[in-house]
Amino acid sequence: MRSSLLLFCFCIIALNTTAQELNARVRVIDNQIPTTVDRKMFRTLEASLTSFLNNRRWSADNFKQNEKINCQFLINLESMPEQNIFSASITIQAARPVYSTSYVSPIINFKDPNLDFKYIESQPMEFNENRVSGSDPLVSNLTAVMAYYAYLIVGFDYASFSLKGGNPYFQKALNIVNNAPDGSKISGWKSFENNNRNRYWLTENLINNRYTIIHDVYYNYYRKGLDYLYENETGARTEVTNALVYLDNLNRETPNLMIVQFFMLGKADELINLFKKAPPQEKTKMVEILSRLDVTNSNKYKQEIR
């Protein structure tokens, strides 16, 4: 009896000291859906997706509570063409803590415009890696998209701590792409859709050996760069510069590559604050590089990095 009690207590302690990888928050915006639809459905959807993301194991490792990856999923419902069928966009944000600071650096800040799915209130959130498409493609598409981005979040987090550490999770994402739900109302998974700007191309860029330098970019930028800002700001900035030079070279060799633009999303303010303190010659060099990599914010770099 006593040994059973001790075993039970040990299991409770183990459960309290290890946890799944994600600390995800899900929000569903339903302003564009007719008011005749019961809003309770969308609150249930939020809760179900949050549970799906946070309670499922996305890796073989145990994460302590303070090691969980903070992330957000914002689903903007844009229309309901049929009963219980929705067209939406989804914005994914994830951040990574920087060593010895209270600062968190954005690692994903991406809006995916292609989320079409079927949802009936309280339907189970089912996902099987061996049968991604499920029995109803529109039902399965919701969890397939969420699982795809969950693996990317875990993958980019690992990639930022060890060189090519995210590859097993990018392969998991690729498996979802290769076996994704298919149908006339579903998009975002195929090579010929969305002008090379979708889930297929993002994963292709990550696993294509021609672009393997992107893994050095993530590792240099975060682990060799930002993580040493507190200890050696000048040295850390040099490593960030090296990462951006790698990215700039890749961008010149293969213009308009999705992963290059994906990397730069949400980083403008971070990079401005970092290079504001650089010597004049370094500032000039970085403004040129950043303006090529992030055309949308080129004027901002020119004005604020002086």
Buried (B, 14 or more C-beta within 10 A) or exposed (E): EEEEEEEEEEEEEEEEEEBBBBBBBBBBBBEEBEEEBEEEBBEBBBEBBBEBBBEBEBBEEEBEEEBBBBBBBBBBBBEBEEEBBBBBBBBBBBBBBBEEEEBEBBBBBBEBBBBBBBBEEEBEBEBEEEEBBBEEBBBBBBBBBBBBBBBBBBBBBBBBBEBBBBBBBBBBBBBBBEBBBEEEBBBBBBEEBBEBBBBBBBBBBBBBEEBEBBBBBBBBBBBBBBBBBEEEEEEBBBBBBBBBBBBBEBBEEBEEBBBBBBBBBBBBEBBBEBBEEBEEEBBEBBBBBBBBBBEEBBEBBEEBBE
